[in-house]
Structures are given as structure tokens and as C-alpha cells.
């Protein structure tokens, strides 16, 4: 009976907490999602028998209905990826799916050095069009100081990832989850610095009829950031360094080069009453894979004299979150990602810029049921100046399971 009463109390506490949360579409990624989980952990009062470890396990079931003006190139159709916009004739695409449904685990164990955290996140959304379990996060954290495992790159600002219904989100925002070891230290009131060694994920083998392109990591990527948080919001400056080997096989022979990639990002948020504005600008050479759209996953191209040179990728993102009422929220904004191709021998049909825009309306119907609708628009521009656009309407229903 005590166990049953505890379970009922736990569910009631989580339901009350859900009712008190913002009415946005229950953040699926970034710091907002992590904050929601920690709040539910605090409210759930569940402990592992015989220990002081508190834990929370839950998630949600989500059904998405998508109506897209043009079917995207490639296998992935459930995420709105602007770089896959077709330039030729393409059929309309109507589909429904449950791939965004998610399972979460979080635990906290008191320890002399501070709380010991564990975290797991999985869904059914690999970006290859299939539906099967995918591990998004799996890490341990010692206090607030050391993180080990798969989670958001230190080059990413989790606070500026907008809660779009679209699973992919803005093209020009930095977004990468990978294996890392990160150390974070407070240096003054509101100020924190962090540095990490991260999985480079530079392995690529793209073979064609005349050309074969290969990349490999020479060392792990190194990322660092400094961050200030206050009542107004936050501001973050981040840097990235990477080194990869590149090889290009052609009928005339093989060209090889060691390249040093580097990038910088400035991001932040501003609280405006109950609403918020967030944004980011980021730029760098050889860092294409750190942006949310795979416009240039390798970040390398052919320069003058058929030499292998780094591509400069630059992205900008601006989003606004507005609360119409306690249970109604809109999140709207736009993002762009561009490759600087001056002096590079790029083919006319290659892309040099994408633009992504979205606006949604989400409503919390009950403490555990959320519905939302979102309109998306994207435009892709090629090296030769040709453009193509696409639009999508997405309707989503999410049921929270505690």
C-alpha cells in the first residue's frame, strides 16, 4: 500500500509540475529539456532501494503529421532539411510518424564532491529515414565540474536551440552531440569557463565515377567556452579547433593534405518579461559538420591549382518565444547558413546558402497532453545562383508518460 501511495503521489506531483511548466512544446533538446527533467526528478521522489540515489524515468509518445510541398531529396523525409530541397520537379509529400517519441532517464546520487548525475536519452529518429532506437545522450557528470560521455558539444549553446516542432530545427545554429570529456569551472559570480576534448567524427568516404574523397581525424576536436548568466539572460563565447587528414583520388593521382579547422561562436538570450529572444552567430573553416544542416559536412573543397582548401561556413539564427496565455506559446524565427566559395573550384550545382524559417503555436491541453502546429519555409541557393524553396505544415500531438 505504501508503494502504491508513493507511486500515486509521484504521478500527481509530476502532473502538477507539468501543468506549471511553460506551454511551449515541451523542449526536446537543449538546456530547457534538461531543466524540465531535473525538475521532474525533484518532484518524483523516487529512490533506488537501499541507496540515496534519486531517479526519474519517463518520456513521451509523439505523433507527427507532415504535409510538404515538395518531397525532399534523399531518404530522410520527417525532418525539414533545407539542403535537401529539390531543384527539379518533385511530388507533394504527406506522411505521419512516431519517430520523435522519446525515452529519458536521469539520476542524482549525493557524494562528497557534489552530486553524481547519470543521463540517458533515446528516440526513434536516426537521420536516415528509418525508424529504430537511437541513443542521443549517455553521460555521467561529477558535480558541475566534469562530464564524460555523449552529450552536447561545448561549441554548442544549448540555451539558444529553439523548441521547433520540426525535429531538425534551424539550419544555421550549431548542433552536435558526441562523445567528450568536459571540465567546467566557475570563475566569478555568473561566470563559467569550460573546455573539452571531443570525438572529431571526421571519417568520410565519398566515392564517385571520377573522384573519391576521404577524410580522417588526426586528433580529437578541442572546444572551449566562456559564459555569463544573469537575470537578463545569458551570453556565451565559444571556440573550436580541429585537425583532419583529407585525401582526394582522381584519374591524375591522389592529393593529400593535413588541414586545421577552427571556429568561433557568439550566442545569447534576452528575457523580455515572460518572453525571450535568443540568437547566435557562428563562423569558421572546416567546421561544417557542427552546423545543424549538412550543407558541408566535411568543410573542405578544391581551391586554386586543384589544392584542397577549407570551406568557411557562417551561420546566423534568431528566435523569439512568446507566451500568449499560461497554456499557449508561439516560437518563431529564422536562420541562415552560408559557405564562402570565393577562390574555390566548386561545381555550379553545389549549394552555397540555405535559409530556414518557422513559426508555431503550441497548447497544453492537459498536464500530460500537448498539441501544436508549425509552418516551415526553406530556400536553397546554388553556386550558379539558382534557387529552390519548399514549405511544410506540421501538426504534432505529444502525450507525456511519467
N, C-alpha and C positions, 0 to 999 in steps of 0.2 A: 504493500500500500504506500509506503514511504517513497519507493522508487517511482510508482505511478504518479504520486502527487508531485514529486520533483520534476518529472517529465512534463506534466501539465503546466506547472509553474514556469518551466523553461520555455515552452512554446508560447505561453501567454506573454512572457517578458519579451521574447523575440518579436511577437506580433505587435506589441505596443511600441517597441523600438522602430519597427518598420514603418508604423504609422507616423512616427515623429521624424523620420528621415526626409530629406529633400525629395520632392516629387519628380526629380529627373529620372531617366530610365535606368535606375539602379546601376551606377557606374560599373562597366565591365572590365575596365583596365585603369591603371594608374593609381595615384595615391588616394583618390576618392573611394575606389573599390577596397583598398587595404584598410582605410579608416572605418568603413562600414563593417568589415569583417571583425576588426578589433572591438568595435562597439558591441557586436553581437556576441563575441566571446565573453565580454564583461557581463552581458545581460543573461547569458545562458546558464551560468553557474553549474557547469558540468565538469567533473574531475575524473581522472583515471583512478580506479580503485587502488588504494594503498599508496597514493602519491599526492603531491601538491600540484600536479600538472593540470591546468585548466585547458579545455579544448572545445572547439566548435567545428562541426561538420555539417555542411549544408550546400545549397546551390539553388539552381532554378531550371525549370523546363521552359524553353522558348520556342515559339512557332513564328516563323517569318514568312510573309507573303510578299513577293517581289514582282513588279511589272517594269520591265526595262525596254526602252525604245529600240535599241539595237543590241543583239546578242554580242557579248564581248568575245574577243579572240582568245583562244586557249580553253583549257578545261575549267578554270575557276569562274563560276557564274554567280555565286552567292555574295561575294564581296565586290564592292564597286571600285574597281581598279582602273584609273583613267588611262594609264599607259596601254591598256588592252582594248581601247576604243577602236572599232573597225573603221578603216578609211574607205572601204568599198561597201556595196550593198550588204545588208545584214537583216535577218528577220527579227521581229519583236521576240521578247523572251518573257514568259510567265512561269513562275516556279514558287514552290513552297518548301521549307526545310526546317529542321530542328538542330542544325549543326552548332549553333551558338549556345545551346544548353550547356551548363557549367556545373562542375563539382569543385567544392572548396574545402580545405582543411587548414586550420590554424590552431596552434597550441602555445601555451606560455608556462614555463617552469621557473619558479623563483630560484635564484642561485646567488652566491656571494658576490659575483662580479656584475650582477644585474640579471634581468630576466633572459631566459634562454627560449628563443622562438623557433618553431618549425612552421613551414608553409608549403602547401601543395595546391596547385590549380590545374584543372584539366577540362577540356571540352571536346567537341567532335568536329573541329574546324581546321584541319590542315589546309594550307592554301594550294591545293591541287585538285579541287573539285570533289574529292572523296569525303565520305562520312565515316570516320573512325576515331577512337580515342587519341587525343593529342595532349602531351604534357607541356603546359605553358610556363609553369613555375614549380621549382622544387629546391628549397634552400633552407639553411639554418642561419640564425642570427644570434650573436652573443651580445646581449645588451643592445645598445645602439651603435656599437663600435665596429663589429666585424660581421660581414655577411659572406657566406660561402654557398655556392650552388648556382642554379639557373634562375635568373630574375632580370629586372630591367637594367640595361647598361647604365653606367654612371654618366655617359654622354647624353642620356635621355632625361628630360624633365617630366616626371610623372604627373605633376600638377597641371600641365598645360595640354594633356591628352583629353580632348573634348568627348563627352558622352554622346556619340552619334549612335543611331540605331544600326547603321551600316557597320559591319564587323571590322572592315579595314580602317576606315577613318581617313583624315586629311592626307593628301599626297606629300606635302612639304614639311610635315612635322617629323622630328627624329623619333624613331621607334625601333628598338631591338631588345629581345630577351635572349640571354645567352649565359653560358657558364662563366663565372667570375669569382674572384676573391677581392672584397672591397673593405677598406678601412675608413671609418668616418670619425671625425674629431670636432667637438665644439671648440671654438677659439675665442668667442666673446658672446655677449648676450645677443641671441638671434642669429649668430654667425656659425656656420659649419663648413668644414672642408672635407672632401672625400677623394680618395684615389683608388684605382682598381687595376688589376691585371685580368684581361678578358679573352675569351675564345675569339680568335680572329675570323673564323668561318670564311676563309679565303679560297677554299677548294672549289674550282670550277673547271669543267671540261666541256667546251662547246665546239663540236666538230661539224664542219661543212664540207661541201664538194671541193673547194679550193683552199679553204683556210681552216685551221684548227687553233683554238685559243685556250690556254691553260693558265691557271693561277694557283699559287700555293702560299701558305703563310710562312714567313721566316721567323717570326716571333709572335707572342700574344699581343693583342692590342692593349694600349695603355690609355686610360681615361682619368680625368680629374675634374673636379668642380668646386666652386666656392658659392655659398648660398646664404642669403639673408631673409629671414622671415619676421614679419611684424603684423600689427593689426591691419595694416593697409593691404596685405597680401604677401608676395614674395618676389625676389629677383634672383636669378641664377646665371652664372657664367661657367661654361664647361669647355674643356679642350680634349682633343683626341689625337693619338699618334699610332700609326700602324706601318708595318713593313711587310711587303709581299713580293714573291717572285712571279714574273709574268713571262710566258713563252708563246710566241706566235709562229705556227708552222705554215709555210707557204710553198708553192712549187719551186720558188727560188732559194728556199732554205729556211732555217729556223732563227728567229730573233728572240733573244732573252734579255731580261732587264730586271734589276732589283729596284723597286720603287718605294718611296717613303710617303705615305699618305698622312694628311693632317687636317684637322677641322676645328672650328670654334662655333659655339652656340651661345646666344643671349636670349633668355626667356624670363617670363614673369607673369604675375597675375595682380589684378587690382580689384578689391572689393568695393562695390557700389551699393551700399545698403545691403539688401538681401540678394543682390545680383552680383555678377562677377564678369570681368573681362580678362582673357588670358591670351598670350601670344608668344611667338618665338621667331627669331631669325637665325639661320644656321648656314654655314658655308665651309667648303673645304675641298681638298684634292684627294681623290681616291677613296672617298667615304660614301659612295653611292648606296651601299647596302644598309647604311644606318638611317636612310630616309624611308618613309612609310610606303612609298611607291617604288617598285623595282625599275625605275627609269634607266638607271645604270647600276646594276648590281656589282659590277667589278670596279667601276670608276677608272677604267683605263681605255685609251683609244690610240689610233695611229696619228702621229704628228708629222711634221715636215721630214722629208727624207725617209718616210716609212718607219720612223722610230716610234717606239711605244712611249706614250706620254700619259700623264694623269689627267683625267677629266675633272673640271671644277664643277661641283654641284652646289646649288644655292636654293634654300627653301625659306618660305615665309608663311606664317599661319596666324590668324586672328579669329577668335571666337568669343561669343557673348552668351551668357546664361541669364535668363530672365524668369522669375517666378511670378506667374500671373495670380496665383492663389496658393494656399497651402498644398494642394494636391495637383497643381498644373504647372508645368515648366516647359520653356522653349530654349533650345540651344541652337544657335545659328552662327555661321561664319564661312570663311573661305581660306584656301591655302593654295600655294603655287610652288612648283619645283622646276628648276631650270638647269640645263647643262650648258656651260660656256663652251662653244665649239670653234672659237677663233683660232686659226692656225692648225686645226685638226682635219685630217682627211676622213671625214665622216660621210657615209652614203646619204644621198638625198632622202631616202625613205626612213632614215633613223629619226627618232624623236629628240627634240631639244627642249620641250617645255610641256608641262601639264598643269591644268588648273582644276581645282576641286571646290565645290560649294555645296552646303547642305543647310537645311532648316527643319526642325522637328517640333512636335508637340506631344508631350507625354502626360499621362494621367494615372495617378494611383487610385484605382477603383476601390480596392480593399487593402488592408495591410499586407496581403500576400499576392495581389493581382495588379499588374501594371500593363497598360496598353499605350501604344504610341504610333505615330505616323510621321514619315520623313520624306521630304523631296530632295533629290540629289541631282546635281548637274556637273558635268565634266567636259573639258575641252583639251585635246591633244594637238600639238603643233610639231610638224616635221622640219627637218633641216631645210628642205626646199620651200618652206613657207606654207605648205598645205595644212589645213586644219580639219578636224573632225570632232563632233561633240556627241554626247549621249546624256540621257536623262533616265531617272528611275524614281518610282514611288515604292516605298517600303512601309508595310504595316506589320507591327510586331506585338505579340502577346507574351508576357512573361509571368510565370507562376513561381513564387519563391517557396522553396522547400527547406525547412529547418531540421 
